[in-house]
Every structure is written in structure tokens, then in C-alpha cells.
Amino acid sequence: MSLIDDFISKHHLPESFRKVATNHYLPLCQQVKNWRSEKKNSSKEPLILGMNGAQGTGKSTLADFIAEVLIDEDGAEVAVLSIDDFYLTLEDRQRLAKDIHPLLTTRGVPGTHDLPLAFKTMNALIAGEAGVSLPRFAKSVDDRAPEDVWPITDGPVDVIILEGWCVGSVPEEEASLKESINELESEEDQAAYWRTYVNDCLKGEYQILYGLLDKLILLKAPNFECVYNWRLEQEQKLRAKVRHEASGIMNEVQIARFIQHYERLTRHNLAVLPDVADQVLLLKPDHSISDNK
């Protein structure tokens, strides 16, 4: 069984994934290998690969695929992290909501992550420590997973992959924050306090975190309008996977409101990150990838 066959079976992917993997993911893996070689020539530290994409673009699938190729073909040690794994606990977000703005209860935007935990984890991996615990977040219950289920690295890692919808994002100009862009902002953030807080957070330690990245890959959605359908697909899959413990899983109405929390920065990413990223994959509405670069 080939690596692609095994990956499709392991991750329960459609047969259409084979074409995407062959035409786009494998060449990208070769590029990552080249980047790793370049980094090894100049530093003993691991290659740190960032991956940005809106919800439903397949970031976690691509991250896992790159990791498996590097492990299988190069014998590399790879740590895969999501910015989602560093969400603040539900209790901490509820405290933010009380102290700063009610919308901060909802996970996702800059300001709702535990950056000290992110820096602690990243710095341990960069330093070549063994036995590093990799945090995990349980979206089905909207809270951090217990530490006893966090995976632990076997030894020093060669590559760190950090994926997430706001990985590598840059702040907006303050003037652009004045006008609401959706119903959520116009009704629940009339004074622009929440979105200004989010943007201010992004200006700060998030830029230091993203400054650790050696390279950035962008999975570019065709437009924001695709994001709702893709997010709905994700939630349906999650519901099927964790039927017994689905208190944090949303229905269609809840998802429509939920993604409005991400709309502003997602649109900003679609506009500016293609010029920032080292590699861009242009997605079509059906999740296939355009051959046009």
C-alpha cells in the first residue's frame, strides 16, 4: 500500500484526495524538504513551518500529510500543532468576556489564545528538548483537553508545523475597524471595542509568535462565502465522530453566527497574505486546487 493509499484509509478521505495529493501536496512536501535542508545548513534548530487557511480549507489534513511524508521518507521527527490547541480554557474566556467584552467567550480570534503556553511549548521544541507535551483542545466540549491525553514528543524534533486560521496574520489599519462588516459587529460590537481589542492583541505577542516561523504556506479559499459551507461540513463530521459527547457542537444557525467572529480577519487574510506567504495553494469551491499559481 502506498503512502497516499494509507493516508486516505487512515483519515477516511474521498478518492478525490489522491489527485490533490499527487499534483499538489507531494510537490509541496519536496519544497518543505528543501526548506529543511536550507535551515540545517545554517542552524541546529528545527524548521518551523506555518500554515494559514480559513476554516474548512484542509489545514490539518495537509499538516498531517506533510508530517507523514517527512517521517516516512526522511525519518524526521515532526511536531504538529494547531493554534487552536492553545485556546484559553472556557473558564478563562468567560472571565475575559466579563472583564473586557462578551464576544470574547467565543474561541478563535486573537486574544482568546494562551500565548504563554504557546511560547513555552514552541521554545521547548526549538531548544531540542525531549518529552515535550503538545497541548490539545477538545472542540466538542469547547475546552482544553486534559493534560493526560496530550501527546508527548519522543525526542528532539526536526520540523515544527503550526497551522491555524490566523497563523501568520497581520493586523489591520485602525481606520478600517470603524465600519461594521456584518450583523454580529453592527449589533454586538457597535462601539468597535471588541474588534479593536482583537486587532491590538494581534499587533502584540502574536507577531512575536509568528516571527518564529521560517516559512508560511497559505491555503487560499476562493472567497469568504465558501467558508460557511466548509465550516458546516466540519461540524457535521465532528458530530458524527463524537455523538456521545457533543455539547460543544453547533447547529446551522449557531455556525452562521459563529463564523462572523472570524469574517473580518479572514477577509483581511485573503487580501494580504498571498503577498506574504512563501507558498500559496489556490482552492476551488469543491476543495480541489487550481493549477494557476
VENFENCOR-V271028 format. One record per run of one state. SS is the DSSP state (helix for helix, strand for strand, loop for the rest). FROM is the first residue (numbers start at 1). TO is the last residue. Records with the same first field share a line. If there is no record, write none. Layout:
SS->FROM-TO / FROM-TO
//
This chain:
loop->1-2 / 12-16 / 43-46 / 54-58 / 75-77 / 88-89 / 100-101 / 106-112 / 114-114 / 127-132 / 135-136 / 139-142 / 145-146 / 150-150 / 153-158 / 165-173 / 178-182 / 189-192 / 204-204 / 211-214 / 221-224 / 242-251 / 259-259 / 276-278 / 284-288 / 290-293
helix->3-11 / 17-42 / 59-74 / 83-86 / 90-99 / 102-105 / 115-126 / 147-149 / 174-177 / 183-188 / 193-203 / 205-210 / 225-241 / 252-258 / 260-275
strand->47-53 / 78-82 / 87-87 / 113-113 / 133-134 / 137-138 / 143-144 / 151-152 / 159-164 / 215-220 / 279-283 / 289-289
//
